[in-house]
Amino acid sequence: MSNESIGKRAAEHCRNEWGLGVSPVSNLPKLIEENTGVGVALIRSKAPGHGMTMRLSRHTIMAAACTEHPMRLRSTLAHELGHFRLGSVNRRLNEGNWNDRSPEEIQADVFARHFLLPLRALQDTASSGDPGHYVSHLVQTFGVSPAIAAIQLKEAGVIDDDACAKFMQRTTKSMALQYGWLSEYRTLVIGSSTPRAPQALMTRATEAYRWRQLSYPALARLQSEESAPRFAALLSKQGITPIDDDEAPARPVPKNGGLTAEELHVLMNG
């Protein structure tokens, strides 16, 4: 079976298992966390847009580097999901050799493309007379780059090689500017540029802070807050403060375990 077939089949199976049909995927980090139990982190790194998936002692963490290119971030997360589904993980953000096109990398690329924009969605979406408008619609609706939209349209027989090559040169920003959704694009840029810790981990970390097991500077750093004192003030204002032993009958035990040294290292150091 070819790499294309392996990646496409895995993406179709994943969508079917998760009941996604051919619908666009909006909050990709949350979708991955809810369906796999994998913590998804967006972190600052010297390799913007790249990602990794690591199996730690008790948990699996998927991390992607923040970038000003939101569709690239979505592709990276979908690519890492492909590695997870296909069983090839544990590559670090600073490992290098990003142009290495091993079979595993090709399969993960194919997975990402078909997971984010399934071919059946093109059959269910009516095209207007302007191909550029249609590509922009797919980019905006499915959260993919013009390159991914063009490749899928070519594979579906909607556009030819010349049109595909043309649209692969376009940027998402240029599409947004030309077709009237620049404000939405700018909002997406803010989101893809903002660090994010795994939600379940942050829940446990906040509970650890309440039980005096984690300091507010450490919690602020996990939350990527630049000012720890300001973050502590925010916590206090919202009623999230350390608990004295006599304020509760028993100390809670987290269902999924506490913070591990590995989790803290990945989230704080990239």
Summary of the structure (lengths in Angstrom):
residues: 270
radius of gyration: 20.7
end to end distance: 35.4
largest distance: 72.0
contacts: 827
relative contact order: 0.13
helix: 56%
strand: 6%
